[in-house]
Amino acid sequence: METSTATASKGRPREFCVDRALTAALGVFWAKGYDGASMADLTEAMGITKPSLYAAFGNKEALFHKALDLYEAEKLQYTREALKQPTARAVAEHFMRGAIDAQTSNCDPKGCLGVISATACGAEAESIKADVIQRRSSSQAALVERFEQAKREGDLPAHVDVDGLTSYLYAILQGMAVQAGSGATRADLTRIVDTSLSMWPGR
């Protein structure tokens, strides 16, 4: 576990756990979004001073990018597992049901960090939005390729617009995230998934 040295109030060096502090920062960003998370919110949750935050992570913007890395590694594992499913329908179902688990967890904030942060405002937030969009584009490209494979294998009908199908699935996922953040229940989101799967073009 990585640690960093901060300066205690009496001038003595004090170590803190970088991983734990980053996890705490992720929780703040996830709950409040990039704009809504103040430095006071972050330092209080992380249990460190502002100079210690700068020393260990850089500025708020750099901290957010590290928090987003952690979010993808820990909270979006289901998206990588989804691509390994045997059929395109199973891929979509794994994505959507995994999203329900992530968005309605009792131990994490509701909704999706990427969707929340894509609406960040202000000059410094431009790099935040660009990062979120780039990551989403990469994920969508992987999904397009998986659906193209399904089409080649006859798992999806030949007439299916793979790019359109991928965009449709992401629109569903983003809509679920917004609804989860607005108080939708697990049952509400499950109904959306079931309805979407009933209209799926493949097996």
TORKOL-4160 file (C-alpha; in steps of 0.2 Angstrom, whole numbers, padded with zeros to 4 digits, m for minus):
203
<pt num="1" X="0000" Y="0000" Z="0000"/>
<pt num="2" X="0008" Y="0016" Z="m0005"/>
<pt num="3" X="0010" Y="0030" Z="0008"/>
<pt num="4" X="0015" Y="0048" Z="0007"/>
<pt num="5" X="0022" Y="0060" Z="0020"/>
<pt num="6" X="0013" Y="0075" Z="0025"/>
<pt num="7" X="0017" Y="0088" Z="0038"/>
<pt num="8" X="0008" Y="0088" Z="0054"/>
<pt num="9" X="0002" Y="0103" Z="0063"/>
<pt num="10" X="0017" Y="0103" Z="0075"/>
<pt num="11" X="0030" Y="0102" Z="0060"/>
<pt num="12" X="0032" Y="0083" Z="0062"/>
<pt num="13" X="0031" Y="0072" Z="0046"/>
<pt num="14" X="0015" Y="0061" Z="0046"/>
<pt num="15" X="0012" Y="0047" Z="0034"/>
<pt num="16" X="m0005" Y="0044" Z="0026"/>
<pt num="17" X="m0011" Y="0030" Z="0014"/>
<pt num="18" X="m0012" Y="0037" Z="m0004"/>
<pt num="19" X="m0024" Y="0023" Z="m0009"/>
<pt num="20" X="m0036" Y="0027" Z="0005"/>
<pt num="21" X="m0035" Y="0045" Z="0002"/>
<pt num="22" X="m0038" Y="0043" Z="m0017"/>
<pt num="23" X="m0053" Y="0032" Z="m0013"/>
<pt num="24" X="m0060" Y="0045" Z="m0002"/>
<pt num="25" X="m0058" Y="0058" Z="m0016"/>
<pt num="26" X="m0067" Y="0047" Z="m0028"/>
<pt num="27" X="m0082" Y="0046" Z="m0016"/>
<pt num="28" X="m0082" Y="0065" Z="m0016"/>
<pt num="29" X="m0081" Y="0067" Z="m0034"/>
<pt num="30" X="m0094" Y="0054" Z="m0037"/>
<pt num="31" X="m0106" Y="0061" Z="m0025"/>
<pt num="32" X="m0104" Y="0080" Z="m0030"/>
<pt num="33" X="m0096" Y="0080" Z="m0047"/>
<pt num="34" X="m0080" Y="0089" Z="m0052"/>
<pt num="35" X="m0088" Y="0107" Z="m0050"/>
<pt num="36" X="m0097" Y="0103" Z="m0034"/>
<pt num="37" X="m0082" Y="0095" Z="m0025"/>
<pt num="38" X="m0073" Y="0109" Z="m0016"/>
<pt num="39" X="m0055" Y="0108" Z="m0010"/>
<pt num="40" X="m0062" Y="0109" Z="0008"/>
<pt num="41" X="m0074" Y="0094" Z="0004"/>
<pt num="42" X="m0059" Y="0084" Z="m0003"/>
<pt num="43" X="m0046" Y="0087" Z="0011"/>
<pt num="44" X="m0059" Y="0084" Z="0024"/>
<pt num="45" X="m0064" Y="0067" Z="0016"/>
<pt num="46" X="m0046" Y="0062" Z="0013"/>
<pt num="47" X="m0040" Y="0067" Z="0030"/>
<pt num="48" X="m0026" Y="0078" Z="0024"/>
<pt num="49" X="m0021" Y="0096" Z="0022"/>
<pt num="50" X="m0022" Y="0106" Z="0005"/>
<pt num="51" X="m0003" Y="0107" Z="0004"/>
<pt num="52" X="m0002" Y="0088" Z="0007"/>
<pt num="53" X="m0015" Y="0085" Z="m0007"/>
<pt num="54" X="m0005" Y="0096" Z="m0019"/>
<pt num="55" X="0011" Y="0087" Z="m0014"/>
<pt num="56" X="0004" Y="0069" Z="m0016"/>
<pt num="57" X="m0008" Y="0071" Z="m0031"/>
<pt num="58" X="m0005" Y="0088" Z="m0039"/>
<pt num="59" X="m0020" Y="0100" Z="m0041"/>
<pt num="60" X="m0038" Y="0096" Z="m0041"/>
<pt num="61" X="m0039" Y="0092" Z="m0059"/>
<pt num="62" X="m0024" Y="0080" Z="m0058"/>
<pt num="63" X="m0033" Y="0072" Z="m0043"/>
<pt num="64" X="m0049" Y="0069" Z="m0053"/>
<pt num="65" X="m0040" Y="0061" Z="m0067"/>
<pt num="66" X="m0032" Y="0049" Z="m0054"/>
<pt num="67" X="m0049" Y="0046" Z="m0046"/>
<pt num="68" X="m0056" Y="0042" Z="m0063"/>
<pt num="69" X="m0043" Y="0029" Z="m0066"/>
<pt num="70" X="m0047" Y="0021" Z="m0050"/>
<pt num="71" X="m0066" Y="0022" Z="m0054"/>
<pt num="72" X="m0063" Y="0013" Z="m0071"/>
<pt num="73" X="m0052" Y="0000" Z="m0063"/>
<pt num="74" X="m0063" Y="m0005" Z="m0048"/>
<pt num="75" X="m0081" Y="0000" Z="m0052"/>
<pt num="76" X="m0081" Y="m0003" Z="m0071"/>
<pt num="77" X="m0074" Y="m0021" Z="m0071"/>
<pt num="78" X="m0091" Y="m0027" Z="m0077"/>
<pt num="79" X="m0089" Y="m0018" Z="m0094"/>
<pt num="80" X="m0073" Y="m0028" Z="m0098"/>
<pt num="81" X="m0082" Y="m0044" Z="m0092"/>
<pt num="82" X="m0097" Y="m0040" Z="m0103"/>
<pt num="83" X="m0086" Y="m0040" Z="m0119"/>
<pt num="84" X="m0082" Y="m0058" Z="m0116"/>
<pt num="85" X="m0100" Y="m0064" Z="m0116"/>
<pt num="86" X="m0105" Y="m0077" Z="m0129"/>
<pt num="87" X="m0118" Y="m0067" Z="m0138"/>
<pt num="88" X="m0121" Y="m0049" Z="m0142"/>
<pt num="89" X="m0137" Y="m0049" Z="m0132"/>
<pt num="90" X="m0128" Y="m0057" Z="m0117"/>
<pt num="91" X="m0115" Y="m0043" Z="m0119"/>
<pt num="92" X="m0129" Y="m0030" Z="m0118"/>
<pt num="93" X="m0137" Y="m0038" Z="m0104"/>
<pt num="94" X="m0121" Y="m0039" Z="m0094"/>
<pt num="95" X="m0117" Y="m0021" Z="m0097"/>
<pt num="96" X="m0135" Y="m0015" Z="m0091"/>
<pt num="97" X="m0136" Y="m0027" Z="m0076"/>
<pt num="98" X="m0118" Y="m0023" Z="m0071"/>
<pt num="99" X="m0123" Y="m0004" Z="m0072"/>
<pt num="100" X="m0138" Y="m0007" Z="m0061"/>
<pt num="101" X="m0126" Y="m0015" Z="m0048"/>
<pt num="102" X="m0114" Y="m0001" Z="m0049"/>
<pt num="103" X="m0127" Y="0013" Z="m0049"/>
<pt num="104" X="m0137" Y="0007" Z="m0035"/>
<pt num="105" X="m0124" Y="0001" Z="m0023"/>
<pt num="106" X="m0127" Y="0004" Z="m0005"/>
<pt num="107" X="m0109" Y="0008" Z="m0001"/>
<pt num="108" X="m0106" Y="0020" Z="m0016"/>
<pt num="109" X="m0114" Y="0036" Z="m0022"/>
<pt num="110" X="m0129" Y="0033" Z="m0035"/>
<pt num="111" X="m0127" Y="0036" Z="m0053"/>
<pt num="112" X="m0111" Y="0036" Z="m0064"/>
<pt num="113" X="m0096" Y="0047" Z="m0062"/>
<pt num="114" X="m0093" Y="0049" Z="m0080"/>
<pt num="115" X="m0110" Y="0055" Z="m0084"/>
<pt num="116" X="m0109" Y="0067" Z="m0069"/>
<pt num="117" X="m0092" Y="0074" Z="m0074"/>
<pt num="118" X="m0096" Y="0076" Z="m0092"/>
<pt num="119" X="m0107" Y="0091" Z="m0088"/>
<pt num="120" X="m0093" Y="0100" Z="m0078"/>
<pt num="121" X="m0091" Y="0118" Z="m0082"/>
<pt num="122" X="m0077" Y="0131" Z="m0082"/>
<pt num="123" X="m0060" Y="0133" Z="m0090"/>
<pt num="124" X="m0051" Y="0119" Z="m0081"/>
<pt num="125" X="m0066" Y="0107" Z="m0083"/>
<pt num="126" X="m0063" Y="0106" Z="m0101"/>
<pt num="127" X="m0049" Y="0094" Z="m0099"/>
<pt num="128" X="m0061" Y="0084" Z="m0087"/>
<pt num="129" X="m0074" Y="0083" Z="m0101"/>
<pt num="130" X="m0061" Y="0079" Z="m0114"/>
<pt num="131" X="m0054" Y="0064" Z="m0103"/>
<pt num="132" X="m0072" Y="0057" Z="m0100"/>
<pt num="133" X="m0077" Y="0059" Z="m0118"/>
<pt num="134" X="m0060" Y="0050" Z="m0124"/>
<pt num="135" X="m0063" Y="0036" Z="m0112"/>
<pt num="136" X="m0081" Y="0034" Z="m0117"/>
<pt num="137" X="m0076" Y="0034" Z="m0135"/>
<pt num="138" X="m0063" Y="0020" Z="m0132"/>
<pt num="139" X="m0076" Y="0009" Z="m0123"/>
<pt num="140" X="m0088" Y="0012" Z="m0137"/>
<pt num="141" X="m0076" Y="0007" Z="m0150"/>
<pt num="142" X="m0073" Y="m0009" Z="m0141"/>
<pt num="143" X="m0091" Y="m0012" Z="m0140"/>
<pt num="144" X="m0093" Y="m0009" Z="m0159"/>
<pt num="145" X="m0080" Y="m0021" Z="m0163"/>
<pt num="146" X="m0088" Y="m0034" Z="m0152"/>
<pt num="147" X="m0105" Y="m0031" Z="m0161"/>
<pt num="148" X="m0096" Y="m0032" Z="m0178"/>
<pt num="149" X="m0089" Y="m0049" Z="m0173"/>
<pt num="150" X="m0107" Y="m0054" Z="m0168"/>
<pt num="151" X="m0113" Y="m0049" Z="m0185"/>
<pt num="152" X="m0099" Y="m0059" Z="m0194"/>
<pt num="153" X="m0104" Y="m0074" Z="m0184"/>
<pt num="154" X="m0123" Y="m0072" Z="m0188"/>
<pt num="155" X="m0127" Y="m0068" Z="m0170"/>
<pt num="156" X="m0134" Y="m0051" Z="m0176"/>
<pt num="157" X="m0144" Y="m0049" Z="m0191"/>
<pt num="158" X="m0135" Y="m0043" Z="m0207"/>
<pt num="159" X="m0146" Y="m0027" Z="m0208"/>
<pt num="160" X="m0141" Y="m0021" Z="m0190"/>
<pt num="161" X="m0132" Y="m0004" Z="m0189"/>
<pt num="162" X="m0119" Y="m0008" Z="m0176"/>
<pt num="163" X="m0114" Y="0010" Z="m0173"/>
<pt num="164" X="m0132" Y="0014" Z="m0170"/>
<pt num="165" X="m0135" Y="m0001" Z="m0159"/>
<pt num="166" X="m0119" Y="0004" Z="m0149"/>
<pt num="167" X="m0126" Y="0022" Z="m0147"/>
<pt num="168" X="m0143" Y="0015" Z="m0142"/>
<pt num="169" X="m0135" Y="0005" Z="m0128"/>
<pt num="170" X="m0125" Y="0019" Z="m0122"/>
<pt num="171" X="m0140" Y="0030" Z="m0122"/>
<pt num="172" X="m0149" Y="0018" Z="m0111"/>
<pt num="173" X="m0134" Y="0016" Z="m0099"/>
<pt num="174" X="m0132" Y="0035" Z="m0097"/>
<pt num="175" X="m0151" Y="0037" Z="m0095"/>
<pt num="176" X="m0151" Y="0024" Z="m0081"/>
<pt num="177" X="m0136" Y="0033" Z="m0073"/>
<pt num="178" X="m0146" Y="0049" Z="m0073"/>
<pt num="179" X="m0161" Y="0041" Z="m0066"/>
<pt num="180" X="m0151" Y="0032" Z="m0053"/>
<pt num="181" X="m0144" Y="0048" Z="m0047"/>
<pt num="182" X="m0162" Y="0055" Z="m0046"/>
<pt num="183" X="m0168" Y="0042" Z="m0035"/>
<pt num="184" X="m0174" Y="0028" Z="m0046"/>
<pt num="185" X="m0174" Y="0011" Z="m0037"/>
<pt num="186" X="m0166" Y="m0005" Z="m0043"/>
<pt num="187" X="m0183" Y="m0011" Z="m0048"/>
<pt num="188" X="m0186" Y="0004" Z="m0059"/>
<pt num="189" X="m0169" Y="0001" Z="m0068"/>
<pt num="190" X="m0172" Y="m0018" Z="m0069"/>
<pt num="191" X="m0188" Y="m0014" Z="m0079"/>
<pt num="192" X="m0179" Y="m0003" Z="m0091"/>
<pt num="193" X="m0166" Y="m0017" Z="m0094"/>
<pt num="194" X="m0180" Y="m0030" Z="m0096"/>
<pt num="195" X="m0189" Y="m0019" Z="m0109"/>
<pt num="196" X="m0173" Y="m0015" Z="m0118"/>
<pt num="197" X="m0168" Y="m0033" Z="m0120"/>
<pt num="198" X="m0186" Y="m0038" Z="m0126"/>
<pt num="199" X="m0182" Y="m0026" Z="m0141"/>
<pt num="200" X="m0165" Y="m0033" Z="m0144"/>
<pt num="201" X="m0162" Y="m0037" Z="m0163"/>
<pt num="202" X="m0152" Y="m0054" Z="m0160"/>
<pt num="203" X="m0154" Y="m0070" Z="m0151"/>
